[in-house]
């Protein structure tokens, strides 16, 4: 998942005399950075592929990189990857945290590689209780974008509203932007109505249009994964999302929203799936099938963040489990009636079919 975003969390590499940031309880030594921080929903993955999702308190993350110590604000982080050597215990810093090679992937898609200092005692809250994590077993932590309460149906603008005023003011850029993410070059128009990417292998440039204008601008940020990149779109009226598949020469896959939303449409990018959690609608793209699927949740359904795996998206409601598969490119739904059904006899023993 994500959304994740786009994102991750944890760690602070410390210079002498500076205490580490922490996520959850423990560590910090009373320093200015030694505070719990804001709570974020995260997905933690360990060696072997097992995952757990829950809230974790996150303070600024510091990474020792080529330029020095980089303190990265948690709201700018999508994923933190850790690459501990299982054959040896990691070294410790002066505050009791451990130093582990890894990288921070920002919501913009930029990657800061180096050594991450993981403070002692960081933990995630689960339904069963508090889970204190072992940093030598964790391979990644991904920040899951909050279910977008701001992603509500966009309110119509009165005709007399001046251009650029109100909720959309300041969302667009003053001029077109160009950036490099990985080996790909991206260009975004000033109003956010066109995004172009140059494929790193073929050298071809492919563009896509978004419903935006100088009066209703969008702020667009590419969020890039291994094979896929998705657009994070922010504005007073977001009507389209899109994914770029770098494989097979590169191709855009756009999706017009069932209902335009106001706020941020933030993607969660994984190996072969992308998911957007936009209020009642959860949009998922499957690279293997090359198509989108839309899950519409019932009115009043409790907000549940989708769990995004390498090739699937899962949404668990109290009475149903919805699953999107990259290979099929569609949602399937399972509930107790489908599993129990007529095969269960009066005594609870399955009747042969």
Secondary structure, 3 states (H helix, E strand, C coil): CCCCCCCCCCCCCCCCCCCCCCCCCCCCCCCCCCCCCEEEEEEEEECCCCEEEEEEEECCEEEEECCEEEEECHHHEEEEEECCCCCCCCCECCCCCEEEEEEEEECCCCEEEEEEEECCCCEEECCCCEEECCCCCEEEEEECCCCCCCCEECCCCCCCCCCCCHHHCCCCCCCCEEEEECCEEEEECCCCCEEEEECCCCCCEEEEECCCCCCCCCEEEEEECCCEEEEEEEEEEEEEEEEEECCCCCEEEEEEEEEEEEEEECEEECCCEEEEEECCEEEEEECCCCEEEEEECCCCCCCCCCEECCCEEEEECCCEEEEEECCCCEEEEEEHHHHCHHHECCCCCECCC
